[in-house]
Amino acid sequence: MLIETLGKKHVREILDLLNFHERVYFGEICEHVAINKGNLSKILNLLVSFKILKKEEEEEGKKLNKTYYSLTDFGKEAYSLYNVEKEIESKYSFE
């Protein structure tokens, strides 16, 4: 199930962003990933349900709460699978 989740469209882009930045709020993810907000929300919720991401909400006074996402320890290990993929592909060139 993990490999299937990591292979979904836009997941790698999201995890790349979160690996580079410790904590990112929803609006920032929207700016960096070309996906509509509804689909982004579904993907983020899926990653949270698999404990790949942690979700935190902070109150912003009278404004709406900001929702922040960060990689969990499990998420960091899962993200490392992308590097394993690169290593295997470079070792066994399919050209």
PDB file of N, CA, C and O in Angstrom, chain B, residues numbered from 101:
ATOM      1  N   MET B 101       0.818  -1.193   0.000  1.00  0.00           N
ATOM      2  CA  MET B 101       0.000   0.000   0.000  1.00  0.00           C
ATOM      3  C   MET B 101       0.865   1.263   0.000  1.00  0.00           C
ATOM      4  O   MET B 101       0.485   2.272  -0.593  1.00  0.00           O
ATOM      5  N   LEU B 102       2.014   1.213   0.654  1.00  0.00           N
ATOM      6  CA  LEU B 102       2.907   2.365   0.720  1.00  0.00           C
ATOM      7  C   LEU B 102       3.416   2.734  -0.664  1.00  0.00           C
ATOM      8  O   LEU B 102       3.370   3.902  -1.049  1.00  0.00           O
ATOM      9  N   ILE B 103       3.901   1.753  -1.415  1.00  0.00           N
ATOM     10  CA  ILE B 103       4.439   2.003  -2.747  1.00  0.00           C
ATOM     11  C   ILE B 103       3.336   2.581  -3.648  1.00  0.00           C
ATOM     12  O   ILE B 103       3.587   3.499  -4.429  1.00  0.00           O
ATOM     13  N   GLU B 104       2.141   2.049  -3.536  1.00  0.00           N
ATOM     14  CA  GLU B 104       1.012   2.546  -4.329  1.00  0.00           C
ATOM     15  C   GLU B 104       0.728   4.014  -4.001  1.00  0.00           C
ATOM     16  O   GLU B 104       0.478   4.815  -4.901  1.00  0.00           O
ATOM     17  N   THR B 105       0.767   4.362  -2.732  1.00  0.00           N
ATOM     18  CA  THR B 105       0.524   5.738  -2.297  1.00  0.00           C
ATOM     19  C   THR B 105       1.626   6.666  -2.792  1.00  0.00           C
ATOM     20  O   THR B 105       1.342   7.758  -3.283  1.00  0.00           O
ATOM     21  N   LEU B 106       2.884   6.240  -2.665  1.00  0.00           N
ATOM     22  CA  LEU B 106       4.007   7.063  -3.100  1.00  0.00           C
ATOM     23  C   LEU B 106       4.017   7.258  -4.615  1.00  0.00           C
ATOM     24  O   LEU B 106       4.594   8.225  -5.113  1.00  0.00           O
ATOM     25  N   GLY B 107       3.382   6.349  -5.345  1.00  0.00           N
ATOM     26  CA  GLY B 107       3.342   6.432  -6.792  1.00  0.00           C
ATOM     27  C   GLY B 107       2.216   7.291  -7.338  1.00  0.00           C
ATOM     28  O   GLY B 107       2.144   7.520  -8.545  1.00  0.00           O
ATOM     29  N   LYS B 108       1.344   7.763  -6.478  1.00  0.00           N
ATOM     30  CA  LYS B 108       0.223   8.584  -6.955  1.00  0.00           C
ATOM     31  C   LYS B 108       0.734   9.919  -7.499  1.00  0.00           C
ATOM     32  O   LYS B 108       1.762  10.444  -7.072  1.00  0.00           O
ATOM     33  N   LYS B 109      -0.014  10.432  -8.441  1.00  0.00           N
ATOM     34  CA  LYS B 109       0.330  11.701  -9.082  1.00  0.00           C
ATOM     35  C   LYS B 109       0.421  12.817  -8.036  1.00  0.00           C
ATOM     36  O   LYS B 109      -0.449  12.932  -7.172  1.00  0.00           O
ATOM     37  N   HIS B 110       1.443  13.615  -8.111  1.00  0.00           N
ATOM     38  CA  HIS B 110       1.714  14.785  -7.274  1.00  0.00           C
ATOM     39  C   HIS B 110       2.283  14.464  -5.891  1.00  0.00           C
ATOM     40  O   HIS B 110       2.742  15.374  -5.200  1.00  0.00           O
ATOM     41  N   VAL B 111       2.267  13.212  -5.476  1.00  0.00           N
ATOM     42  CA  VAL B 111       2.778  12.873  -4.142  1.00  0.00           C
ATOM     43  C   VAL B 111       4.264  13.187  -4.043  1.00  0.00           C
ATOM     44  O   VAL B 111       4.715  13.755  -3.048  1.00  0.00           O
ATOM     45  N   ARG B 112       5.017  12.825  -5.056  1.00  0.00           N
ATOM     46  CA  ARG B 112       6.465  13.086  -4.991  1.00  0.00           C
ATOM     47  C   ARG B 112       6.751  14.583  -4.926  1.00  0.00           C
ATOM     48  O   ARG B 112       7.632  15.010  -4.179  1.00  0.00           O
ATOM     49  N   GLU B 113       6.026  15.379  -5.693  1.00  0.00           N
ATOM     50  CA  GLU B 113       6.210  16.832  -5.650  1.00  0.00           C
ATOM     51  C   GLU B 113       5.959  17.382  -4.249  1.00  0.00           C
ATOM     52  O   GLU B 113       6.703  18.230  -3.755  1.00  0.00           O
ATOM     53  N   ILE B 114       4.909  16.890  -3.628  1.00  0.00           N
ATOM     54  CA  ILE B 114       4.551  17.337  -2.286  1.00  0.00           C
ATOM     55  C   ILE B 114       5.635  16.931  -1.295  1.00  0.00           C
ATOM     56  O   ILE B 114       6.073  17.739  -0.476  1.00  0.00           O
ATOM     57  N   LEU B 115       6.065  15.677  -1.374  1.00  0.00           N
ATOM     58  CA  LEU B 115       7.083  15.193  -0.445  1.00  0.00           C
ATOM     59  C   LEU B 115       8.435  15.861  -0.689  1.00  0.00           C
ATOM     60  O   LEU B 115       9.185  16.099   0.258  1.00  0.00           O
ATOM     61  N   ASP B 116       8.758  16.167  -1.961  1.00  0.00           N
ATOM     62  CA  ASP B 116       9.986  16.910  -2.253  1.00  0.00           C
ATOM     63  C   ASP B 116       9.965  18.260  -1.537  1.00  0.00           C
ATOM     64  O   ASP B 116      10.947  18.655  -0.908  1.00  0.00           O
ATOM     65  N   LEU B 117       8.853  18.948  -1.638  1.00  0.00           N
ATOM     66  CA  LEU B 117       8.698  20.259  -1.004  1.00  0.00           C
ATOM     67  C   LEU B 117       8.831  20.151   0.511  1.00  0.00           C
ATOM     68  O   LEU B 117       9.521  20.953   1.141  1.00  0.00           O
ATOM     69  N   LEU B 118       8.168  19.155   1.090  1.00  0.00           N
ATOM     70  CA  LEU B 118       8.205  18.993   2.543  1.00  0.00           C
ATOM     71  C   LEU B 118       9.551  18.471   3.041  1.00  0.00           C
ATOM     72  O   LEU B 118       9.925  18.711   4.189  1.00  0.00           O
ATOM     73  N   ASN B 119      10.264  17.772   2.198  1.00  0.00           N
ATOM     74  CA  ASN B 119      11.596  17.321   2.578  1.00  0.00           C
ATOM     75  C   ASN B 119      12.573  18.506   2.594  1.00  0.00           C
ATOM     76  O   ASN B 119      13.493  18.550   3.410  1.00  0.00           O
ATOM     77  N   PHE B 120      12.361  19.457   1.687  1.00  0.00           N
ATOM     78  CA  PHE B 120      13.234  20.630   1.595  1.00  0.00           C
ATOM     79  C   PHE B 120      12.916  21.644   2.691  1.00  0.00           C
ATOM     80  O   PHE B 120      13.819  22.263   3.254  1.00  0.00           O
ATOM     81  N   HIS B 121      11.635  21.809   2.990  1.00  0.00           N
ATOM     82  CA  HIS B 121      11.180  22.732   4.043  1.00  0.00           C
ATOM     83  C   HIS B 121      10.632  21.895   5.188  1.00  0.00           C
ATOM     84  O   HIS B 121       9.898  20.932   4.966  1.00  0.00           O
ATOM     85  N   GLU B 122      10.981  22.256   6.381  1.00  0.00           N
ATOM     86  CA  GLU B 122      10.563  21.454   7.540  1.00  0.00           C
ATOM     87  C   GLU B 122       9.049  21.425   7.717  1.00  0.00           C
ATOM     88  O   GLU B 122       8.469  20.394   8.061  1.00  0.00           O
ATOM     89  N   ARG B 123       8.426  22.563   7.479  1.00  0.00           N
ATOM     90  CA  ARG B 123       6.991  22.689   7.715  1.00  0.00           C
ATOM     91  C   ARG B 123       6.423  23.663   6.688  1.00  0.00           C
ATOM     92  O   ARG B 123       6.971  24.746   6.489  1.00  0.00           O
ATOM     93  N   VAL B 124       5.329  23.282   6.039  1.00  0.00           N
ATOM     94  CA  VAL B 124       4.759  24.104   4.969  1.00  0.00           C
ATOM     95  C   VAL B 124       3.248  24.190   5.184  1.00  0.00           C
ATOM     96  O   VAL B 124       2.603  23.206   5.546  1.00  0.00           O
ATOM     97  N   TYR B 125       2.697  25.386   4.953  1.00  0.00           N
ATOM     98  CA  TYR B 125       1.249  25.490   5.097  1.00  0.00           C
ATOM     99  C   TYR B 125       0.559  25.241   3.755  1.00  0.00           C
ATOM    100  O   TYR B 125       1.175  25.323   2.693  1.00  0.00           O
ATOM    101  N   PHE B 126      -0.711  24.940   3.837  1.00  0.00           N
ATOM    102  CA  PHE B 126      -1.495  24.506   2.680  1.00  0.00           C
ATOM    103  C   PHE B 126      -1.334  25.446   1.490  1.00  0.00           C
ATOM    104  O   PHE B 126      -1.132  24.986   0.366  1.00  0.00           O
ATOM    105  N   GLY B 127      -1.422  26.757   1.718  1.00  0.00           N
ATOM    106  CA  GLY B 127      -1.315  27.727   0.639  1.00  0.00           C
ATOM    107  C   GLY B 127       0.019  27.662  -0.090  1.00  0.00           C
ATOM    108  O   GLY B 127       0.072  27.836  -1.307  1.00  0.00           O
ATOM    109  N   GLU B 128       1.090  27.411   0.644  1.00  0.00           N
ATOM    110  CA  GLU B 128       2.416  27.288   0.025  1.00  0.00           C
ATOM    111  C   GLU B 128       2.484  26.053  -0.868  1.00  0.00           C
ATOM    112  O   GLU B 128       3.076  26.090  -1.947  1.00  0.00           O
ATOM    113  N   ILE B 129       1.882  24.972  -0.418  1.00  0.00           N
ATOM    114  CA  ILE B 129       1.864  23.755  -1.238  1.00  0.00           C
ATOM    115  C   ILE B 129       1.101  24.037  -2.533  1.00  0.00           C
ATOM    116  O   ILE B 129       1.524  23.613  -3.609  1.00  0.00           O
ATOM    117  N   CYS B 130      -0.021  24.751  -2.429  1.00  0.00           N
ATOM    118  CA  CYS B 130      -0.814  25.114  -3.615  1.00  0.00           C
ATOM    119  C   CYS B 130       0.019  25.912  -4.615  1.00  0.00           C
ATOM    120  O   CYS B 130      -0.121  25.734  -5.825  1.00  0.00           O
ATOM    121  N   GLU B 131       0.883  26.787  -4.114  1.00  0.00           N
ATOM    122  CA  GLU B 131       1.712  27.624  -4.988  1.00  0.00           C
ATOM    123  C   GLU B 131       2.767  26.813  -5.735  1.00  0.00           C
ATOM    124  O   GLU B 131       3.163  27.188  -6.839  1.00  0.00           O
ATOM    125  N   HIS B 132       3.229  25.703  -5.149  1.00  0.00           N
ATOM    126  CA  HIS B 132       4.333  24.935  -5.722  1.00  0.00           C
ATOM    127  C   HIS B 132       3.912  23.686  -6.481  1.00  0.00           C
ATOM    128  O   HIS B 132       4.699  23.138  -7.252  1.00  0.00           O
ATOM    129  N   VAL B 133       2.700  23.237  -6.275  1.00  0.00           N
ATOM    130  CA  VAL B 133       2.233  22.008  -6.921  1.00  0.00           C
ATOM    131  C   VAL B 133       1.032  22.361  -7.808  1.00  0.00           C
ATOM    132  O   VAL B 133       0.042  22.919  -7.334  1.00  0.00           O
ATOM    133  N   ALA B 134       1.132  22.036  -9.070  1.00  0.00           N
ATOM    134  CA  ALA B 134       0.076  22.369 -10.034  1.00  0.00           C
ATOM    135  C   ALA B 134      -1.086  21.389  -9.907  1.00  0.00           C
ATOM    136  O   ALA B 134      -1.177  20.404 -10.640  1.00  0.00           O
ATOM    137  N   ILE B 135      -1.970  21.686  -8.959  1.00  0.00           N
ATOM    138  CA  ILE B 135      -3.127  20.823  -8.694  1.00  0.00           C
ATOM    139  C   ILE B 135      -4.200  21.696  -8.057  1.00  0.00           C
ATOM    140  O   ILE B 135      -3.885  22.660  -7.359  1.00  0.00           O
ATOM    141  N   ASN B 136      -5.466  21.361  -8.295  1.00  0.00           N
ATOM    142  CA  ASN B 136      -6.518  22.167  -7.675  1.00  0.00           C
ATOM    143  C   ASN B 136      -6.604  21.857  -6.175  1.00  0.00           C
ATOM    144  O   ASN B 136      -6.180  20.794  -5.722  1.00  0.00           O
ATOM    145  N   LYS B 137      -7.148  22.784  -5.435  1.00  0.00           N
ATOM    146  CA  LYS B 137      -7.162  22.686  -3.966  1.00  0.00           C
ATOM    147  C   LYS B 137      -7.923  21.462  -3.464  1.00  0.00           C
ATOM    148  O   LYS B 137      -7.522  20.854  -2.471  1.00  0.00           O
ATOM    149  N   GLY B 138      -8.998  21.096  -4.124  1.00  0.00           N
ATOM    150  CA  GLY B 138      -9.779  19.930  -3.698  1.00  0.00           C
ATOM    151  C   GLY B 138      -8.979  18.642  -3.802  1.00  0.00           C
ATOM    152  O   GLY B 138      -8.968  17.833  -2.874  1.00  0.00           O
ATOM    153  N   ASN B 139      -8.309  18.454  -4.935  1.00  0.00           N
ATOM    154  CA  ASN B 139      -7.501  17.247  -5.117  1.00  0.00           C
ATOM    155  C   ASN B 139      -6.282  17.257  -4.202  1.00  0.00           C
ATOM    156  O   ASN B 139      -5.883  16.216  -3.680  1.00  0.00           O
ATOM    157  N   LEU B 140      -5.688  18.442  -4.008  1.00  0.00           N
ATOM    158  CA  LEU B 140      -4.550  18.547  -3.097  1.00  0.00           C
ATOM    159  C   LEU B 140      -4.975  18.157  -1.688  1.00  0.00           C
ATOM    160  O   LEU B 140      -4.261  17.429  -0.998  1.00  0.00           O
ATOM    161  N   SER B 141      -6.114  18.632  -1.271  1.00  0.00           N
ATOM    162  CA  SER B 141      -6.628  18.306   0.065  1.00  0.00           C
ATOM    163  C   SER B 141      -6.824  16.798   0.223  1.00  0.00           C
ATOM    164  O   SER B 141      -6.498  16.241   1.271  1.00  0.00           O
ATOM    165  N   LYS B 142      -7.352  16.133  -0.805  1.00  0.00           N
ATOM    166  CA  LYS B 142      -7.547  14.678  -0.755  1.00  0.00           C
ATOM    167  C   LYS B 142      -6.217  13.946  -0.616  1.00  0.00           C
ATOM    168  O   LYS B 142      -6.094  13.011   0.175  1.00  0.00           O
ATOM    169  N   ILE B 143      -5.217  14.379  -1.395  1.00  0.00           N
ATOM    170  CA  ILE B 143      -3.901  13.732  -1.331  1.00  0.00           C
ATOM    171  C   ILE B 143      -3.266  13.952   0.037  1.00  0.00           C
ATOM    172  O   ILE B 143      -2.719  13.021   0.627  1.00  0.00           O
ATOM    173  N   LEU B 144      -3.339  15.182   0.539  1.00  0.00           N
ATOM    174  CA  LEU B 144      -2.753  15.470   1.854  1.00  0.00           C
ATOM    175  C   LEU B 144      -3.433  14.653   2.941  1.00  0.00           C
ATOM    176  O   LEU B 144      -2.764  14.126   3.830  1.00  0.00           O
ATOM    177  N   ASN B 145      -4.754  14.542   2.878  1.00  0.00           N
ATOM    178  CA  ASN B 145      -5.475  13.741   3.872  1.00  0.00           C
ATOM    179  C   ASN B 145      -5.094  12.266   3.784  1.00  0.00           C
ATOM    180  O   ASN B 145      -4.994  11.587   4.805  1.00  0.00           O
ATOM    181  N   LEU B 146      -4.882  11.773   2.567  1.00  0.00           N
ATOM    182  CA  LEU B 146      -4.428  10.395   2.392  1.00  0.00           C
ATOM    183  C   LEU B 146      -3.051  10.203   3.041  1.00  0.00           C
ATOM    184  O   LEU B 146      -2.828   9.222   3.750  1.00  0.00           O
ATOM    185  N   LEU B 147      -2.138  11.138   2.796  1.00  0.00           N
ATOM    186  CA  LEU B 147      -0.791  11.038   3.365  1.00  0.00           C
ATOM    187  C   LEU B 147      -0.818  11.155   4.884  1.00  0.00           C
ATOM    188  O   LEU B 147      -0.016  10.521   5.569  1.00  0.00           O
ATOM    189  N   VAL B 148      -1.723  11.949   5.406  1.00  0.00           N
ATOM    190  CA  VAL B 148      -1.884  12.050   6.864  1.00  0.00           C
ATOM    191  C   VAL B 148      -2.443  10.736   7.409  1.00  0.00           C
ATOM    192  O   VAL B 148      -1.996  10.263   8.454  1.00  0.00           O
ATOM    193  N   SER B 149      -3.413  10.143   6.714  1.00  0.00           N
ATOM    194  CA  SER B 149      -4.018   8.891   7.192  1.00  0.00           C
ATOM    195  C   SER B 149      -3.004   7.743   7.211  1.00  0.00           C
ATOM    196  O   SER B 149      -3.111   6.833   8.034  1.00  0.00           O
ATOM    197  N   PHE B 150      -2.008   7.784   6.294  1.00  0.00           N
ATOM    198  CA  PHE B 150      -0.953   6.772   6.280  1.00  0.00           C
ATOM    199  C   PHE B 150       0.215   7.143   7.184  1.00  0.00           C
ATOM    200  O   PHE B 150       1.228   6.445   7.230  1.00  0.00           O
ATOM    201  N   LYS B 151       0.056   8.272   7.914  1.00  0.00           N
ATOM    202  CA  LYS B 151       1.069   8.752   8.862  1.00  0.00           C
ATOM    203  C   LYS B 151       2.390   9.122   8.189  1.00  0.00           C
ATOM    204  O   LYS B 151       3.451   9.078   8.811  1.00  0.00           O
ATOM    205  N   ILE B 152       2.309   9.486   6.912  1.00  0.00           N
ATOM    206  CA  ILE B 152       3.471   9.983   6.177  1.00  0.00           C
ATOM    207  C   ILE B 152       3.664  11.460   6.497  1.00  0.00           C
ATOM    208  O   ILE B 152       4.789  11.954   6.576  1.00  0.00           O
ATOM    209  N   LEU B 153       2.530  12.161   6.681  1.00  0.00           N
ATOM    210  CA  LEU B 153       2.560  13.571   7.038  1.00  0.00           C
ATOM    211  C   LEU B 153       1.871  13.798   8.370  1.00  0.00           C
ATOM    212  O   LEU B 153       1.006  13.031   8.793  1.00  0.00           O
ATOM    213  N   LYS B 154       2.285  14.880   9.015  1.00  0.00           N
ATOM    214  CA  LYS B 154       1.632  15.340  10.237  1.00  0.00           C
ATOM    215  C   LYS B 154       0.937  16.647   9.894  1.00  0.00           C
ATOM    216  O   LYS B 154       1.493  17.487   9.187  1.00  0.00           O
ATOM    217  N   LYS B 155      -0.263  16.812  10.389  1.00  0.00           N
ATOM    218  CA  LYS B 155      -1.080  17.997  10.109  1.00  0.00           C
ATOM    219  C   LYS B 155      -1.272  18.784  11.403  1.00  0.00           C
ATOM    220  O   LYS B 155      -1.667  18.222  12.424  1.00  0.00           O
ATOM    221  N   GLU B 156      -0.991  20.081  11.358  1.00  0.00           N
ATOM    222  CA  GLU B 156      -1.176  20.947  12.520  1.00  0.00           C
ATOM    223  C   GLU B 156      -1.937  22.195  12.103  1.00  0.00           C
ATOM    224  O   GLU B 156      -1.684  22.764  11.041  1.00  0.00           O
ATOM    225  N   GLU B 157      -2.862  22.609  12.941  1.00  0.00           N
ATOM    226  CA  GLU B 157      -3.607  23.839  12.667  1.00  0.00           C
ATOM    227  C   GLU B 157      -3.256  24.874  13.713  1.00  0.00           C
ATOM    228  O   GLU B 157      -3.188  24.579  14.906  1.00  0.00           O
ATOM    229  N   GLU B 158      -3.031  26.116  13.238  1.00  0.00           N
ATOM    230  CA  GLU B 158      -2.735  27.223  14.132  1.00  0.00           C
ATOM    231  C   GLU B 158      -3.766  28.314  13.914  1.00  0.00           C
ATOM    232  O   GLU B 158      -4.130  28.630  12.781  1.00  0.00           O
ATOM    233  N   GLU B 159      -4.235  28.888  15.026  1.00  0.00           N
ATOM    234  CA  GLU B 159      -5.199  29.977  14.928  1.00  0.00           C
ATOM    235  C   GLU B 159      -4.494  31.243  14.500  1.00  0.00           C
ATOM    236  O   GLU B 159      -3.372  31.525  14.921  1.00  0.00           O
ATOM    237  N   GLU B 160      -5.168  31.997  13.660  1.00  0.00           N
ATOM    238  CA  GLU B 160      -4.624  33.258  13.156  1.00  0.00           C
ATOM    239  C   GLU B 160      -5.583  34.384  13.535  1.00  0.00           C
ATOM    240  O   GLU B 160      -6.038  35.118  12.658  1.00  0.00           O
ATOM    241  N   GLY B 161      -5.894  34.533  14.798  1.00  0.00           N
ATOM    242  CA  GLY B 161      -6.815  35.583  15.224  1.00  0.00           C
ATOM    243  C   GLY B 161      -8.201  35.345  14.674  1.00  0.00           C
ATOM    244  O   GLY B 161      -8.759  34.256  14.814  1.00  0.00           O
ATOM    245  N   LYS B 162      -8.763  36.382  14.037  1.00  0.00           N
ATOM    246  CA  LYS B 162     -10.110  36.268  13.468  1.00  0.00           C
ATOM    247  C   LYS B 162     -10.100  35.623  12.091  1.00  0.00           C
ATOM    248  O   LYS B 162     -11.149  35.254  11.562  1.00  0.00           O
ATOM    249  N   LYS B 163      -8.918  35.489  11.517  1.00  0.00           N
ATOM    250  CA  LYS B 163      -8.811  34.863  10.193  1.00  0.00           C
ATOM    251  C   LYS B 163      -8.985  33.357  10.321  1.00  0.00           C
ATOM    252  O   LYS B 163      -9.079  32.815  11.422  1.00  0.00           O
ATOM    253  N   LEU B 164      -9.025  32.706   9.191  1.00  0.00           N
ATOM    254  CA  LEU B 164      -9.085  31.243   9.182  1.00  0.00           C
ATOM    255  C   LEU B 164      -7.796  30.657   9.737  1.00  0.00           C
ATOM    256  O   LEU B 164      -6.737  31.281   9.657  1.00  0.00           O
ATOM    257  N   ASN B 165      -7.886  29.479  10.288  1.00  0.00           N
ATOM    258  CA  ASN B 165      -6.703  28.797  10.786  1.00  0.00           C
ATOM    259  C   ASN B 165      -5.788  28.417   9.632  1.00  0.00           C
ATOM    260  O   ASN B 165      -6.254  28.086   8.542  1.00  0.00           O
ATOM    261  N   LYS B 166      -4.483  28.467   9.878  1.00  0.00           N
ATOM    262  CA  LYS B 166      -3.522  27.990   8.889  1.00  0.00           C
ATOM    263  C   LYS B 166      -3.245  26.526   9.185  1.00  0.00           C
ATOM    264  O   LYS B 166      -3.031  26.149  10.337  1.00  0.00           O
ATOM    265  N   THR B 167      -3.249  25.710   8.154  1.00  0.00           N
ATOM    266  CA  THR B 167      -2.964  24.294   8.295  1.00  0.00           C
ATOM    267  C   THR B 167      -1.563  24.031   7.775  1.00  0.00           C
ATOM    268  O   THR B 167      -1.255  24.307   6.615  1.00  0.00           O
ATOM    269  N   TYR B 168      -0.719  23.497   8.645  1.00  0.00           N
ATOM    270  CA  TYR B 168       0.665  23.190   8.308  1.00  0.00           C
ATOM    271  C   TYR B 168       0.847  21.686   8.176  1.00  0.00           C
ATOM    272  O   TYR B 168       0.190  20.898   8.858  1.00  0.00           O
ATOM    273  N   TYR B 169       1.754  21.307   7.282  1.00  0.00           N
ATOM    274  CA  TYR B 169       2.079  19.896   7.086  1.00  0.00           C
ATOM    275  C   TYR B 169       3.584  19.715   7.216  1.00  0.00           C
ATOM    276  O   TYR B 169       4.365  20.588   6.839  1.00  0.00           O
ATOM    277  N   SER B 170       3.975  18.572   7.754  1.00  0.00           N
ATOM    278  CA  SER B 170       5.391  18.222   7.853  1.00  0.00           C
ATOM    279  C   SER B 170       5.518  16.708   7.728  1.00  0.00           C
ATOM    280  O   SER B 170       4.563  15.966   7.956  1.00  0.00           O
ATOM    281  N   LEU B 171       6.722  16.268   7.361  1.00  0.00           N
ATOM    282  CA  LEU B 171       6.984  14.833   7.257  1.00  0.00           C
ATOM    283  C   LEU B 171       7.123  14.222   8.646  1.00  0.00           C
ATOM    284  O   LEU B 171       7.761  14.808   9.521  1.00  0.00           O
ATOM    285  N   THR B 172       6.538  13.066   8.851  1.00  0.00           N
ATOM    286  CA  THR B 172       6.760  12.310  10.080  1.00  0.00           C
ATOM    287  C   THR B 172       8.073  11.530   9.925  1.00  0.00           C
ATOM    288  O   THR B 172       8.662  11.522   8.844  1.00  0.00           O
ATOM    289  N   ASP B 173       8.522  10.888  10.976  1.00  0.00           N
ATOM    290  CA  ASP B 173       9.715  10.042  10.852  1.00  0.00           C
ATOM    291  C   ASP B 173       9.463   8.929   9.839  1.00  0.00           C
ATOM    292  O   ASP B 173      10.335   8.603   9.034  1.00  0.00           O
ATOM    293  N   PHE B 174       8.273   8.352   9.884  1.00  0.00           N
ATOM    294  CA  PHE B 174       7.902   7.328   8.907  1.00  0.00           C
ATOM    295  C   PHE B 174       7.907   7.918   7.500  1.00  0.00           C
ATOM    296  O   PHE B 174       8.370   7.278   6.557  1.00  0.00           O
ATOM    297  N   GLY B 175       7.395   9.131   7.362  1.00  0.00           N
ATOM    298  CA  GLY B 175       7.364   9.807   6.069  1.00  0.00           C
ATOM    299  C   GLY B 175       8.756  10.048   5.511  1.00  0.00           C
ATOM    300  O   GLY B 175       8.974   9.926   4.306  1.00  0.00           O
ATOM    301  N   LYS B 176       9.700  10.392   6.383  1.00  0.00           N
ATOM    302  CA  LYS B 176      11.083  10.603   5.943  1.00  0.00           C
ATOM    303  C   LYS B 176      11.687   9.297   5.423  1.00  0.00           C
ATOM    304  O   LYS B 176      12.397   9.291   4.417  1.00  0.00           O
ATOM    305  N   GLU B 177      11.400   8.202   6.111  1.00  0.00           N
ATOM    306  CA  GLU B 177      11.902   6.904   5.645  1.00  0.00           C
ATOM    307  C   GLU B 177      11.222   6.504   4.341  1.00  0.00           C
ATOM    308  O   GLU B 177      11.872   5.986   3.433  1.00  0.00           O
ATOM    309  N   ALA B 178       9.916   6.742   4.246  1.00  0.00           N
ATOM    310  CA  ALA B 178       9.185   6.423   3.019  1.00  0.00           C
ATOM    311  C   ALA B 178       9.719   7.260   1.867  1.00  0.00           C
ATOM    312  O   ALA B 178       9.849   6.763   0.748  1.00  0.00           O
ATOM    313  N   TYR B 179      10.030   8.524   2.130  1.00  0.00           N
ATOM    314  CA  TYR B 179      10.567   9.409   1.092  1.00  0.00           C
ATOM    315  C   TYR B 179      11.908   8.888   0.564  1.00  0.00           C
ATOM    316  O   TYR B 179      12.231   9.075  -0.609  1.00  0.00           O
ATOM    317  N   SER B 180      12.667   8.247   1.415  1.00  0.00           N
ATOM    318  CA  SER B 180      13.975   7.724   0.996  1.00  0.00           C
ATOM    319  C   SER B 180      13.829   6.627  -0.067  1.00  0.00           C
ATOM    320  O   SER B 180      14.802   6.303  -0.748  1.00  0.00           O
ATOM    321  N   LEU B 181      12.641   6.055  -0.218  1.00  0.00           N
ATOM    322  CA  LEU B 181      12.421   5.048  -1.258  1.00  0.00           C
ATOM    323  C   LEU B 181      12.606   5.630  -2.654  1.00  0.00           C
ATOM    324  O   LEU B 181      12.969   4.906  -3.581  1.00  0.00           O
ATOM    325  N   TYR B 182      12.361   6.919  -2.814  1.00  0.00           N
ATOM    326  CA  TYR B 182      12.601   7.555  -4.112  1.00  0.00           C
ATOM    327  C   TYR B 182      14.093   7.493  -4.467  1.00  0.00           C
ATOM    328  O   TYR B 182      14.449   7.319  -5.632  1.00  0.00           O
ATOM    329  N   ASN B 183      14.962   7.635  -3.459  1.00  0.00           N
ATOM    330  CA  ASN B 183      16.410   7.542  -3.698  1.00  0.00           C
ATOM    331  C   ASN B 183      16.813   6.114  -4.060  1.00  0.00           C
ATOM    332  O   ASN B 183      17.674   5.903  -4.914  1.00  0.00           O
ATOM    333  N   VAL B 184      16.193   5.149  -3.413  1.00  0.00           N
ATOM    334  CA  VAL B 184      16.461   3.748  -3.730  1.00  0.00           C
ATOM    335  C   VAL B 184      16.075   3.472  -5.177  1.00  0.00           C
ATOM    336  O   VAL B 184      16.791   2.775  -5.896  1.00  0.00           O
ATOM    337  N   GLU B 185      14.965   4.011  -5.590  1.00  0.00           N
ATOM    338  CA  GLU B 185      14.511   3.852  -6.974  1.00  0.00           C
ATOM    339  C   GLU B 185      15.563   4.398  -7.942  1.00  0.00           C
ATOM    340  O   GLU B 185      15.903   3.740  -8.925  1.00  0.00           O
ATOM    341  N   LYS B 186      16.077   5.595  -7.667  1.00  0.00           N
ATOM    342  CA  LYS B 186      17.103   6.201  -8.528  1.00  0.00           C
ATOM    343  C   LYS B 186      18.358   5.341  -8.585  1.00  0.00           C
ATOM    344  O   LYS B 186      18.935   5.146  -9.654  1.00  0.00           O
ATOM    345  N   GLU B 187      18.784   4.822  -7.423  1.00  0.00           N
ATOM    346  CA  GLU B 187      19.981   3.982  -7.369  1.00  0.00           C
ATOM    347  C   GLU B 187      19.818   2.728  -8.220  1.00  0.00           C
ATOM    348  O   GLU B 187      20.720   2.361  -8.972  1.00  0.00           O
ATOM    349  N   ILE B 188      18.687   2.085  -8.100  1.00  0.00           N
ATOM    350  CA  ILE B 188      18.432   0.860  -8.859  1.00  0.00           C
ATOM    351  C   ILE B 188      18.389   1.169 -10.351  1.00  0.00           C
ATOM    352  O   ILE B 188      18.977   0.446 -11.155  1.00  0.00           O
ATOM    353  N   GLU B 189      17.695   2.240 -10.721  1.00  0.00           N
ATOM    354  CA  GLU B 189      17.590   2.589 -12.136  1.00  0.00           C
ATOM    355  C   GLU B 189      18.948   2.942 -12.732  1.00  0.00           C
ATOM    356  O   GLU B 189      19.225   2.587 -13.878  1.00  0.00           O
ATOM    357  N   SER B 190      19.806   3.639 -11.970  1.00  0.00           N
ATOM    358  CA  SER B 190      21.112   3.999 -12.496  1.00  0.00           C
ATOM    359  C   SER B 190      22.042   2.776 -12.569  1.00  0.00           C
ATOM    360  O   SER B 190      22.922   2.702 -13.426  1.00  0.00           O
ATOM    361  N   LYS B 191      21.833   1.845 -11.675  1.00  0.00           N
ATOM    362  CA  LYS B 191      22.663   0.625 -11.667  1.00  0.00           C
ATOM    363  C   LYS B 191      22.329  -0.269 -12.857  1.00  0.00           C
ATOM    364  O   LYS B 191      23.215  -0.874 -13.461  1.00  0.00           O
ATOM    365  N   TYR B 192      21.056  -0.344 -13.182  1.00  0.00           N
ATOM    366  CA  TYR B 192      20.595  -1.202 -14.272  1.00  0.00           C
ATOM    367  C   TYR B 192      19.996  -0.340 -15.367  1.00  0.00           C
ATOM    368  O   TYR B 192      18.776  -0.261 -15.509  1.00  0.00           O
ATOM    369  N   SER B 193      20.839   0.293 -16.125  1.00  0.00           N
ATOM    370  CA  SER B 193      20.399   1.171 -17.192  1.00  0.00           C
ATOM    371  C   SER B 193      19.579   0.388 -18.204  1.00  0.00           C
ATOM    372  O   SER B 193      19.988  -0.684 -18.650  1.00  0.00           O
ATOM    373  N   PHE B 194      18.424   0.925 -18.563  1.00  0.00           N
ATOM    374  CA  PHE B 194      17.528   0.251 -19.483  1.00  0.00           C
ATOM    375  C   PHE B 194      17.555   0.873 -20.874  1.00  0.00           C
ATOM    376  O   PHE B 194      16.570   0.782 -21.606  1.00  0.00           O
ATOM    377  N   GLU B 195      18.644   1.491 -21.242  1.00  0.00           N
ATOM    378  CA  GLU B 195      18.741   2.155 -22.556  1.00  0.00           C
ATOM    379  C   GLU B 195      19.117   1.187 -23.636  1.00  0.00           C
ATOM    380  O   GLU B 195      19.241   1.576 -24.798  1.00  0.00           O
TER     381      GLU B 195
END
